[in-house]
């Protein structure tokens, strides 16, 4: 088998290995190289300074090329578990007749399950799956004919099923790795997750039946993988690691980060430490003093790791295996055992020296070499995600076989919005026209132009490595626009005389009772009222909108007559060319329209004065009015006087008050009167004479005695 180049790009250092597989004898490391970043170019496993990280990778690459006298073009890498997302999904395959399940079939079934995991990630609203890459998966379980089995390859049956745990990382993490590799002329051939890769080397297959927790403590992150029943079943990450310990030392003693890192490493070999702080002061401290400084940070790191393990595992695992340079942090194994409540013997550090299946490079030691070895094993065994590149508009785009296969998916990976795949039609304009909904469509957009390898392509077309895609986004159509004049029906211009005044009679379009000009643009959602200029009814509707009331609405006058309130209704009349019109009629150019209001006179009220009331010999009597006189503001008005709103009229029926002799003709005397009788007159019980003046309500008595 051809050797592979495995590269571990860590927060603190870059380590590269060239490995090969020895038939039936494990693996051999042909060469290794390691270099620390000159400055902090990565944080929490993510590339922040592409140029600085690329410089370190280039140094490692050149060292290995010089050692082996080869040219390295492809590389296998792993991504840290920062912002890790995991999904568990299943896939199954059915056949009509029993078949033997071959490796290719099972691999395709596993990839189908990974596709399903991706769809599950898409369906969760909290994640934008377009921004995530699948970076690895592990098979949790498999079944043949509904019976769980450890390995499907070589088995026979009609139904096979697998369950996988797929891991996804933000695209920014993966794209950062791709950018670094591109700077040094390397092409990514395989990608996996660091805890998956580390597990390949740190925990042998036969030990994965135990419930173990693998913790890769690096500089920026602590990646976690859990085993049970023969496979890795859960992954997690704690966003802190060795750098926090170094920073605590730097803050306490005012040190440069590199000096703090040196002191941290010397804690395992020296009892007294000497250094110069940032201000040039020479300092000598004991190991115990520095341990006291870092103890709170190590305790916090331990608590976070233990919390993540118990959350993923739902119980305390049987053992903890530590790898990575950060696993050498003083007090970490002991504290982790105390927090989890297990024996310190159940927490151990895995080192390269105990990997029996890995030969060569005996100088490569310690727990920090486990992850790059695991990356190499994953690539050699084909368990990492295969990767290839396509070119989109002259930009290389990484394609992972389990995630992207079509032109459309490659365009999405290139950051091209799906909205640009088609020329979006312009927005339609919707409005109401006399309560009828009308829609004016926008113009159609120009479709996107797409070629694959200079030939017309399709969005669902399958891609191959190295394919060149040229994509020109579709152009959106124009939104619908229209003015009032453009939607007016054909009409005839007219002029008329309205109450003797010449004016134009044109169709009108109203928005909230306001007239729109012909150049006004119609907006979406307008509710328009259109009134034409064809007949009298439409003319009155226009005038009603103008005057805010119906033109032929009657007018009510309020008048008082002797204190009594009278309501007088005056109708309005409509004349067209001098003729009284009661029905709707057409209006032609030059017509004269007049609105006349009915008028009433004082005489039409037929007002009568109230009679004077007297009591004569015990009987009530109405003394008739002698005249009819109507007064307004104390002055007489004639019957021809026009009524006006608010008039207060007085109706008088007498020039003067009557005297007693005026009522005597209305008194009924007996037919026969006693001889010598004389007429006796009284008013209100008092003796009266013929000339006694009377007032309304007086009681009069007249008799012969």
Secondary structure, 3 states (H helix, E strand, C coil): CCCEEEEEECCCEEEEEEEEEECCCEEEEEEEEEEECCCCCEECCEECCHHHHHHHHHHHHHHHHHHHCCCCCEEEEEECCCCCEEEEEEEEEEEEEEEECCHHHHHHHHHHHHHHHHHHHHHCCCCCHHHEEEEEEEEEEEEECCEEECCCCCCEEEEEEEEEEEEEEEHHHHHHHHHHHHHCCCEEEEEEEHHHHHHHHHCCHHHCCCCEEEEEECCCCEEEEEEECCEEEEEEEECCCHHHHHHHHHHHHCCCHHHHHHHHHHCCCCCEEEEECCCCCEEEEEHHHHHHHHHHHHHHHHHHHHHHHHHHHCCCCCEEEEECHHHHCCCHHHHHHHHHCCCHHHEEECCHHHCCCEECCCCCCCHHHHHHHHHHHHHHHCCCEEEEEEEECCEEEEEECCCCCEHHHHHHHCCCCHHHHCCCCCCCEEEEECCEEEEECCCCCECCEEEECCEECCCCCECCCCCEEEEECCECCCCCCCEHHHHCCCCCCEEEEECCEEEEECCEEEECCEECCCCCECCCCCEEEEECCCEHHHHHHHHHHHHCCCCCCCEEEEEEECCEEEEEEECEEEEECCEECCCCCECCCCCEEEEEECCCECHHHCCCCCCEEEEECCEEEEECCCCCEEEECCEECCCCCECCCCCEEEEECCCCCCEHHHHHCCCCCCCCCCCCCCEEEEECCEECCCCCECCCCCEEEEEEC
